[in-house]
Amino acid sequence: MDAVPKAMPTPYADPLIRTWASFGVEFAITTNNAAVTAAAYFEGRGLADCFPYVYGRTPNLDLMKPNPYCLEEAIKAMGAVPSATLMIGNAATDLEAARQAGVSFLGYARNAHIGQRLEEAGAEFIVDSMQQVLNALRSLP
């Protein structure tokens, strides 16, 4: 919790979340960190209303990603269909969890090292800025 107020936001993530939410899209957080920490971060960004579903680390560390447990719990809670769900992640473990859950995956690589790891893991789609996703959404009719 001490790191929450010091955490730097991903550039363009806040307007991306708000824009995407305006399309009626539902969001969930699935993290290997504590759920309470992730929720506190988004609360501090004024985005808690966009994330009614937050799933994080459990006492059973075997359920951390790449295990799809958190992702599958979020999908169930939202009443979503895995094949119509998108996970955005920045790690090979995120990609593996998405694969196991039958969910599409968009890699986010804020630097070349992360991009290389995602490519090596087999990510088909990788962006290096959330601005790319935001621009794509804004271009929709």
Residue pairs with C-beta under 8 A, 6 or more apart in sequence:
1 36
1 37
1 40
3 37
4 37
4 40
4 41
4 44
5 44
7 41
9 45
10 108
10 110
10 130
11 129
11 130
11 131
12 129
12 130
12 131
12 133
12 134
13 130
14 45
14 46
14 47
15 134
16 130
16 133
16 134
16 137
17 27
17 47
17 50
18 47
18 50
19 134
19 137
19 138
20 27
20 137
21 27
21 50
23 137
23 140
26 52
26 53
26 78
26 80
27 50
27 51
27 53
28 51
28 52
28 53
28 54
28 55
28 74
28 75
28 77
28 78
29 35
29 38
29 39
29 42
29 51
29 53
29 54
29 55
29 56
29 74
30 55
30 56
30 65
30 70
30 71
30 73
30 74
30 87
30 97
31 38
31 54
31 55
31 56
31 57
31 70
32 56
32 57
32 64
32 65
32 93
33 56
33 57
34 56
34 57
35 54
35 55
35 56
35 57
36 56
37 56
38 54
38 56
39 48
39 51
39 54
42 48
42 50
42 51
53 74
53 77
53 78
55 70
55 71
55 73
55 74
55 77
56 70
57 64
58 69
63 69
63 70
64 70
64 93
65 71
65 91
65 93
65 94
65 96
65 97
66 92
66 93
66 94
66 96
66 97
66 100
67 97
67 100
68 97
68 98
68 100
68 101
70 97
71 87
71 97
71 98
71 101
71 103
72 101
74 80
75 81
75 82
75 85
75 101
75 103
82 101
82 102
82 103
83 102
83 103
83 104
85 101
85 103
85 104
86 103
86 104
86 105
86 106
87 94
87 97
87 98
87 101
87 103
87 104
87 105
87 106
88 105
88 106
88 107
88 108
88 133
89 95
89 97
89 98
89 105
89 106
89 107
89 108
90 107
90 108
90 109
90 110
90 114
90 118
91 114
91 117
91 118
92 117
92 118
92 120
92 121
94 105
94 107
95 105
95 107
95 118
95 121
95 122
95 123
96 121
98 104
98 105
99 105
105 123
105 124
105 125
106 125
106 126
106 127
106 133
107 115
107 118
107 123
107 125
107 126
107 127
108 114
108 126
108 127
108 128
108 130
109 115
109 118
109 126
109 127
109 128
110 128
111 128
115 126
115 128
118 126
119 126
127 133
